[in-house]
Amino acid sequence: MERLPASSSTLATLESTEAFGLDAADVKYVTQHFRYTFTNEKVRRSARYYSPGWRTWAAVAVQLAWRRYKHRKTLASLSFIRPRRPLSRCSSLGEEQLRLYTALLTSPKPNQDDLL
């Protein structure tokens, strides 16, 4: 991983933009939390790639990590303010909605036969 360049392209933006990178551990965390398991690695990769549920879950997980990072960065810049709760417990309404959405996507779905 260290031998690869940080980026092979240059982007020009019209407005100021914030960006972040994912470590190998972050990507591994997202890929290991896919709830379907297949014995064939090729089938597993294609199912993950084409699954809209998994893509949405991965996007939500990355978004939550970004919001936590931004929150910690903001609190660190305001060193004179002490948070009432630990940083890991601080959350906004938007973050709670993302957590609920993730829980709904990743929870096991009942079979149609069970409902009849």
C-alpha positions in Angstrom: 0.0 0.0 0.0 2.9 2.4 0.8 4.4 1.9 -2.6 1.3 3.2 -4.4 1.0 7.0 -5.1 -1.5 8.9 -3.1 -3.3 10.0 -6.3 -2.7 9.7 -10.0 -4.9 12.6 -11.0 -5.3 16.3 -10.3 -8.7 17.9 -9.8 -9.7 21.6 -10.1 -12.8 22.6 -8.1 -14.9 25.7 -8.6 -15.6 26.0 -4.8 -13.6 25.1 -1.8 -13.9 21.4 -1.2 -13.0 19.0 1.6 -11.8 15.5 0.9 -10.6 12.5 2.8 -8.9 9.2 2.1 -9.6 5.7 3.4 -7.0 3.5 5.0 -6.8 -0.1 4.1 -8.3 -0.9 7.5 -11.4 1.3 6.7 -12.0 -0.4 3.4 -11.5 -3.8 5.0 -14.1 -2.9 7.7 -16.7 -2.0 5.1 -16.1 -5.1 3.0 -16.2 -7.5 5.9 -19.5 -6.2 7.1 -21.3 -7.4 4.0 -23.9 -9.8 5.4 -23.9 -12.4 2.6 -21.1 -14.9 2.4 -20.2 -16.9 -0.6 -17.6 -19.6 -1.0 -16.5 -18.4 -4.4 -14.5 -15.2 -4.2 -15.5 -14.1 -7.7 -19.2 -14.5 -6.9 -18.7 -12.6 -3.6 -17.0 -9.7 -5.3 -19.6 -9.4 -8.1 -22.5 -9.6 -5.6 -21.0 -6.9 -3.5 -20.4 -4.7 -6.6 -23.9 -5.0 -8.0 -25.8 -5.0 -4.8 -27.6 -1.6 -4.3 -28.1 -2.4 -0.6 -24.5 -3.1 0.0 -23.4 0.0 -1.9 -25.8 2.1 0.1 -24.6 0.6 3.4 -21.0 1.3 2.4 -21.8 4.9 1.5 -23.6 5.4 4.8 -20.7 3.9 6.8 -18.2 6.2 5.0 -20.5 9.2 5.6 -20.7 8.4 9.3 -17.0 8.1 9.6 -16.5 11.4 7.8 -19.0 13.2 10.1 -17.3 11.8 13.2 -13.9 13.0 11.8 -15.3 16.5 11.1 -16.9 16.6 14.6 -13.6 15.7 16.3 -11.7 18.2 14.1 -14.1 21.0 15.0 -13.8 20.1 18.7 -10.1 20.0 18.5 -10.0 23.5 16.9 -12.2 24.8 19.8 -9.8 23.6 22.5 -11.4 25.9 25.1 -14.7 24.1 24.9 -15.0 20.7 26.7 -17.6 18.3 25.4 -20.2 17.0 27.9 -20.0 13.5 26.5 -17.1 11.5 25.0 -16.5 12.1 21.4 -17.6 8.7 20.4 -21.0 9.3 21.9 -21.6 12.7 20.3 -24.0 12.6 17.4 -26.2 14.9 15.5 -29.8 14.2 14.3 -28.5 13.5 10.8 -26.0 10.9 12.1 -28.8 9.2 14.1 -30.9 9.0 10.9 -28.0 7.5 9.0 -27.5 4.9 11.8 -31.2 4.0 11.7 -31.1 3.7 7.9 -28.0 1.5 8.1 -29.8 -0.7 10.7 -32.8 -1.1 8.4 -30.7 -2.0 5.4 -28.5 -4.5 7.2 -31.2 -6.2 9.3 -32.3 -9.7 8.1 -35.5 -9.5 6.1 -38.4 -12.0 6.8 -39.3 -14.5 4.1 -42.5 -13.9 2.2 -43.6 -17.4 3.3 -43.4 -16.5 6.9 -45.8 -13.6 6.5 -48.6 -15.6 4.9 
